[in-house]
Amino acid sequence: MKQEYEKSFFIPLARTQELAEKAYLGLRESVKADPNSPRIYSIVYSQIRSDTNEIQVFTATVGEKMDSYYRQAGPVFAIFASSAGYIICTLNRGVQGGEPILTGKEPKQIVLFKD
């Protein structure tokens, strides 16, 4: 399920739209995301927790912190589509180091930026 959000595209900590665009394109290239991926603001997905083996529903939203399950992931900077699923880049997972968070191909909900 997709829906459009009323918020314009942004990247946390980017002081200008030009810097946000440059950061987004650099991240998209570094994680090998689909270049035609729409700009995703938020995603709701299910994942099996490695600590409990139970299925949990998570939400990742640009500018907000990830669930504490992801320990020190920091705020979400960008969300991309890829052939393997969806890629969530946070400060400590995909932006400044570490591997980004990878979800499955079947999210429960996707919210796009309006532009």
Protein Blocks (a to p, Z undefined) as FASTA:
>chain_A
ZZddfbdcddehiabfklmmmmmmmmmmmnopafkbccdfbdcdddddfklopacddddd
ehiacdfklgonbpafbdcddfkbccdddfknojngcjdddddfbdfbdcddfZZ
